[in-house]
Amino acid sequence: MLIRDLLLYYKPGKVFDPMSGSGTCRDVCQELGIDCWSGDIHKGFDLCAPHHFYGEGRSFEPYGFDFVWIHPPYWRQKLYAADSRDLSRAATLDEFLERYALAIVHCSRMLRKGGKLAVLDMCREVSAVLHLVQCDRETALVSGESAAALVRLTAVDRRTGRTLSLRLAQFATFRDDRLVSLKAIFDSFDAVEQTLGHQIDLSAVA
Ligand SMILES: C[S@@+](CC[C@H](N)C(=O)[O-])C[C@H]1O[C@@H](n2cnc3c(N)ncnc32)[C@H](O)[C@@H]1O
């Protein structure tokens, strides 16, 4: 089990598990004798809500955990809770991505320096199809507490053997050596054309 291997490898003292679902991470922590805080929208805890993490009445002191584990929902593929704050129920993809980014920022605020954040996500689905072979930083710009990077990813489509060259732009801001926001833009249209192996004819809709 992935979470077990990660915990055995990193040996964290305290684990933050804010999208616990059926409680796999909590159960493994219990088995390994690791202190773990678990919450979920099912229990009324909204990871995307800033008031848990900032201000006088916050629920947590920052930087108190060594390891964060999240397995976020996908947008509208499976609806988890009958609660409008359930991330999978976000009204639009933009809202989903905004709230997803907040979830990541809140998790990273929980980490001590050198702590690890593990996100079990579509990488699992993507890796079934794509084999990532190279990641090159083409451009990086740093100014004060902001940074931007253009990254080229080279991957092989396992189904066709076709090599794809994908570009990803990332924009990050930091405060006190901590990540406070992260946005990424991916040219998914180009990725689809490369996957198909031909250009998409848009003349009918252009
Ligand atoms: C993919 S499942 C996690 C499964 C989990 N790893 C397990 O062992 O069962 C995603 C979880 O995120 C929870 N969730 C969705 N939106 C949330 C939010 N805003 N805050 C906290 N938890 C949320 C869902 O209720 C669901 O349990």
The ligand as a MOL file (V3000), in Angstrom:
LIG
                    3D

  0  0  0     0  0            999 V3000
M  V30 BEGIN CTAB
M  V30 COUNTS 27 29 0 0 0
M  V30 BEGIN ATOM
M  V30 1 C -10.9110 10.0880 -3.0200 0
M  V30 2 S -11.6970 10.2500 -1.4490 0 CHG=1
M  V30 3 C -10.4580 9.8580 -0.2690 0
M  V30 4 C -10.3840 8.3840 -0.0350 0
M  V30 5 C -9.4690 8.0320 1.1050 0
M  V30 6 N -8.0760 8.0960 0.6890 0
M  V30 7 C -9.8060 6.6750 1.6980 0
M  V30 8 O -8.9170 6.0270 2.2270 0
M  V30 9 O -10.9740 6.2690 1.6330 0 CHG=-1
M  V30 10 C -11.8340 11.9940 -1.3070 0
M  V30 11 C -12.3720 12.4320 0.0230 0
M  V30 12 O -12.3280 13.8620 0.0780 0
M  V30 13 C -13.4420 14.2920 0.8500 0
M  V30 14 N -13.6900 15.7190 0.5720 0
M  V30 15 C -14.2780 16.2980 -0.4990 0
M  V30 16 N -14.2970 17.6250 -0.3930 0
M  V30 17 C -13.6830 17.9150 0.7810 0
M  V30 18 C -13.3840 19.1270 1.4390 0
M  V30 19 N -13.7210 20.3230 0.9260 0
M  V30 20 N -12.7400 19.0640 2.6410 0
M  V30 21 C -12.4090 17.8530 3.2010 0
M  V30 22 N -12.6810 16.6700 2.6150 0
M  V30 23 C -13.2980 16.7030 1.4130 0
M  V30 24 C -14.5620 13.3650 0.4090 0
M  V30 25 O -15.6030 13.3180 1.3390 0
M  V30 26 C -13.8280 12.0360 0.2720 0
M  V30 27 O -13.9130 11.2830 1.4540 0
M  V30 END ATOM
M  V30 BEGIN BOND
M  V30 1 1 1 2
M  V30 2 1 2 3
M  V30 3 1 2 10
M  V30 4 1 3 4
M  V30 5 1 4 5
M  V30 6 1 5 6
M  V30 7 1 5 7
M  V30 8 2 7 8
M  V30 9 1 7 9
M  V30 10 1 10 11
M  V30 11 1 11 12
M  V30 12 1 11 26
M  V30 13 1 12 13
M  V30 14 1 13 14
M  V30 15 1 13 24
M  V30 16 1 14 15
M  V30 17 1 14 23
M  V30 18 2 15 16
M  V30 19 1 16 17
M  V30 20 1 17 18
M  V30 21 2 17 23
M  V30 22 1 18 19
M  V30 23 2 18 20
M  V30 24 1 20 21
M  V30 25 2 21 22
M  V30 26 1 22 23
M  V30 27 1 24 25
M  V30 28 1 24 26
M  V30 29 1 26 27
M  V30 END BOND
M  V30 END CTAB
M  END
